[in-house]
Amino acid sequence: MGKFIRHSGWYPQYRYRIFKKGNAIWVGENPHDYISIQGKGSKICGDIIHYSFRDLSHQVNTINQFSSIVAF
């Protein structure tokens, strides 16, 4: 925890962040849903630092929630 994941294909992880509201839809199934856009996207240089978990307990809770979603 507290370090960048730069190996195993997790970095860089490109995601659509800015798009026209009428040109995008959510597809896929929870928890692996994502945005699909019509047309061509582009990349913005820079990183978004996202702290997913407050602590180890929060991380374990999140994993348990995702495993419950997939189990149904």
C-alpha positions as CSV (number, residue, x, y, z in Angstrom):
1,M,0.0,0.0,0.0
2,G,1.1,3.5,-0.6
3,K,3.1,2.7,-3.8
4,F,2.5,2.9,-7.5
5,I,1.8,-0.4,-9.3
6,R,4.1,0.0,-12.3
7,H,4.2,-3.7,-13.4
8,S,1.7,-6.4,-14.4
9,G,-0.1,-4.1,-16.8
10,W,-1.7,-1.9,-14.2
11,Y,0.4,1.2,-15.2
12,P,-0.4,3.1,-17.2
13,Q,-4.1,2.3,-17.2
14,Y,-5.9,4.5,-19.7
15,R,-9.5,5.3,-18.9
16,Y,-12.0,7.8,-20.5
17,R,-12.4,10.7,-18.1
18,I,-13.8,13.5,-20.3
19,F,-16.4,12.8,-23.0
20,K,-19.6,14.2,-24.5
21,K,-22.6,13.1,-22.4
22,G,-24.6,11.9,-25.5
23,N,-21.7,9.9,-27.0
24,A,-21.0,7.4,-24.2
25,I,-22.7,4.5,-22.5
26,W,-21.9,2.2,-19.6
27,V,-21.3,-1.4,-20.7
28,G,-20.2,-4.6,-19.0
29,E,-21.2,-6.1,-15.8
30,N,-20.5,-4.9,-12.2
31,P,-17.8,-4.7,-11.0
32,H,-16.1,-4.7,-14.5
33,D,-18.3,-2.1,-16.2
34,Y,-16.7,0.6,-18.2
35,I,-17.5,3.6,-20.5
36,S,-17.8,2.9,-24.2
37,I,-17.7,6.0,-26.4
38,Q,-18.8,6.6,-30.0
39,G,-15.9,8.0,-32.1
40,K,-12.3,8.4,-31.4
41,G,-10.8,9.1,-28.0
42,S,-7.5,10.8,-27.2
43,K,-5.1,10.8,-24.3
44,I,-4.2,13.6,-21.9
45,C,-0.7,13.6,-20.6
46,G,-0.3,13.2,-16.8
47,D,-1.3,10.9,-14.0
48,I,-4.3,10.8,-11.7
49,I,-3.2,9.7,-8.3
50,H,-6.1,7.7,-6.9
51,Y,-5.9,6.3,-3.3
52,S,-8.4,3.5,-3.4
53,F,-8.2,2.4,0.2
54,R,-7.8,4.2,3.6
55,D,-6.0,1.3,5.2
56,L,-5.7,-2.5,5.0
57,S,-9.1,-3.1,6.6
58,H,-10.8,-0.9,4.0
59,Q,-9.0,-2.9,1.2
60,V,-10.2,-6.2,2.6
61,N,-13.8,-4.9,3.0
62,T,-13.7,-3.7,-0.7
63,I,-12.4,-7.1,-1.9
64,N,-15.2,-8.8,0.1
65,Q,-17.9,-6.5,-1.5
66,F,-16.6,-7.3,-5.0
67,S,-16.5,-11.0,-4.4
68,S,-20.1,-10.9,-3.2
69,I,-21.1,-9.0,-6.4
70,V,-19.4,-11.6,-8.6
71,A,-20.9,-14.5,-6.6
72,F,-24.5,-13.6,-7.6
